[in-house]
């Protein structure tokens, strides 16, 4: 599907496939250290049962949910339209969706989560600033 490998099992897509694994690593950035293996069970265990801080885990759950959704969508699009997006382009869409979800759900009102997001945005998209009304905007350096 993504890498030329005929296997379409869940374990291949999440995240043994080099395309989806690369995508996932790009999405989580430095939030999961040491870098997780492509093993689905390990990733779930790390996100849901590890003792990293609670806010990072809220963020990682959201990231996982959005990433899995977009991988599924990309599969369908490739099947039906023969169009395909490189991983870095899909990553941009996923990052934008995560950011919007956090803004819509007013997660940003939890101070700690804002810190996690800032860490994430700084690593991904350069410098971001939070205005007094809670709007996160990018500021060119
Ligand atoms: Zn693959």
Boltz pocket constraint, residues with backbone or C-beta under 6 A from the ligand:
constraints:
  - pocket:
      binder: B
      contacts: [[A, 1], [A, 2], [A, 3], [A, 4], [A, 5], [A, 7], [A, 12], [A, 16], [A, 17], [A, 18], [A, 19]]
      max_distance: 6.0
